[in-house]
Amino acid sequence: MKIRWLGHASFLIEGQGVRIVTDPYDQIGIQFPRVEADVVTSSHDHFDHNAVDKVGGNPSVVRGVGTHEAAGVKFEGIGTYHDETRGSQRGKNTVFCFQLEGVRVCHAGDLGHTLDEETVSKIGQVDVLMVPVGGTYTVTADGAEQVVKALNPKVVIPMHFSIEGLALQISDESAFIAKFPRVERVDELELTPQTLPQELTVYVLKPHHG
């Protein structure tokens, strides 16, 4: 399975002959790259996470809570919120979990709060967690750390943080990655069940935006 960061909360994830793009964006300073996919997931209906028309290849679009199947992959949508007040400020958010080539991926979208036991149970076992860390609109570095501790993945990929060219006022990744002893910066990531790290490792990916 290959994971490429497209910037913000968007990734291109490839495996089993399937291309999945998460949370495509528009109008955030950086340009969304030219990319084709079989499936697009959108965690919530904000412009920086729902620009599905930016993705080529006539993909199936997966939204909302519940079990969805697209391109032979089962997606579990778990209901959460975009803030700490049960959605009263910024609405609802969907955490998507799916498995490719034996690796279970969890994309937290614009999660705005730490997780209660019921939600942790619904999410279940996680190998790779993509979690927002920039605060303002999502959990802060401290909140993201608590999410990581609750889900106990092998791999953590921070997202939704400030990078060069981004027009959103959010923090960078530095406060988050300082909390973990094992951090690697890589261009993109290739994983199998056999190559998952034995100890939790944070991988900061290079953004491949337009």
N, C-alpha and C positions, 0 to 999 in steps of 0.2 A: 504494500500500500504506500502510495506517495502522497505527501501533503505539501502544497505550495500556498504561501500566504499572499493574498491579493491586496492586502491592506485593510485596515479597520477591522471588521468582524467577518471578512470574507476570505474563504479558503477554496482552493481547488483540490479535491480529494479523489484520487484515482485508485481503483482496485477492482478485481473481478470483471474487467472490461467495462466498468461503469465509471462515469465522471460525475462527481457531485460538487456543486458550488453552493456555499452557504452565504446568506445575507449579502447579496450584491448591493452596491451603494451608488448614489449619484449626488452631485452638488456638495462635495465636502472638501474641495480644494484639490485633492489628488483625483486623477481620472481612473475610472474603472477600465481594466485592460480588455482587449479583445480575447474572448474565451468562449468555448463551446462546452455544453454539458448535457447529460442525460436527465439529471435531476437538479432542481434548485430548491433549497430550503430557505424559508423566511421566518425569522423568530417573532417578528411583530411588524405592524404596518406603518413604520416610519421611513422617510425617504432614504435614509442612510443604511437601510437593511432590507428594503423591498423592491429594489430596482430590477425586477426579474426580466424586463424587456432589454436589459443590457447584455444578457447572456444569450449567445447564439446556440444553434443546434436544436431548437424547438423542444426544450426540456419540459418534463413534468414538473409541476410546482407543488411543493409540500408545505402546508401551513396548518397551524392549530394543534390543539390537544387531541390525543388519541393515537391509534395505530394506523399507519399509512403504508402502502406498498407501492413502490415505483421502481422501474427498471430491475425488478427482481430483488430489491433490497427492502427490508422492513425498517421503517422509521417509527420510533416511539416519541410522541410529543407530550412533554410533561408541563403542566401549567404552573407558571411562576408569575412574578410581577417585575415591572420595570423600575420600581422604587421600594422604599421601606414602609409604605403606607397602603399596602394591598391594592396598588394600582391607582390610587386616588389622584396622584400627580402626573404619572406618565403612562398609565394603562398596564395591560397584561403583556407577558413575555412567554415564549415557548422554548424550553430546553429540548433539543433534539438528540436522541441517542440512536445509533445504528452500528451494525457490524459489517466490516469488509475484510475478507481474507483472514478471518479469525481474530481480528483486532477490533475491540469495541470502543467507539468514539462517542464522546459527549460534547456537544457544542452548546454553550450556555447562553448564547444570544446576548441581549442587553439585561442580564440579570441584575436586579437592583437591591438584593438583600441576601443575607445568609440563609442556609437551608435548614428547615426543620426535619425531624426524624422521618416523618411521613414522605416528604419529598425525596430525601436520601434513599429511602426504601424503594420508591417508585423508579428512581434512576438506576439503582442497582450497581453492579460491578462496572468499573470504568478503567480502561487501559490508557486512553488518551483524552485529556480534558482541555478544551479550548475555553478560556475564561477571560472576561473583561477585567482590566486592572486599572483603567485610567480615571475612575471616579467621575464626579459631576453628574453624569447620566446613569451610571452603573455603580456596582460596588467599588470601593476604594481598594488600594493595595491590601489593607488590613482585612477588609471583607472578603476579598479574593483568596487570601491566605486561609481564612476560615472555611471557605467553600472547598479548597483543596484538601484541607484536613478532614472534612466530613466525607468526601468521596474517595480519598486515598488512591488516586490514579498512579500509574507508573510514569506517565509522561504528561507534563503540563506545558501548554503553548499559550502564552499571554497574548491578548488581542485587545482591540478597542483602547489603544493608548496613543499618545501624541507622537507623530513622526513628522519629518520634514515635509512641508507642503500641506499638511492637514489643517483645515480651517476651523476645526472644533477646539474649544478651550477645555482640554482634558490633560491630565498629567501623563508623563512618560512612564516607561516600565521600570525605572531605576529603583523606586521604593519597594516594588513587588519582588524583583529578582534578588534584592539584598536579603530577603528573608530565607533564602534557600542556599544550601551549600553546593549543590550540583547544578550549574548553569552552563549551557553551551549556546553559542551563536552559530547558526548554520544558514545556508542558502535555502534549502528545503529539506524535508525529512522523508526517509524511506524506512518503513517498519514492517516487521513480521512478528508473529507471536514469539519466535525464537530470539529475535533481536531486541525485544523490549528490555529496557534497563532493569536490573535487579533492584536498584534503589531509585526513588523518585528523582526525576531529572527534569529541569525546566529548559526547554528549547526556545530560544528567541529566534524567530525566522526572519529572513530578509523580505521586505515587502516588494512584491512584483506587480506594481500598479502601472497604469498607462503613462 
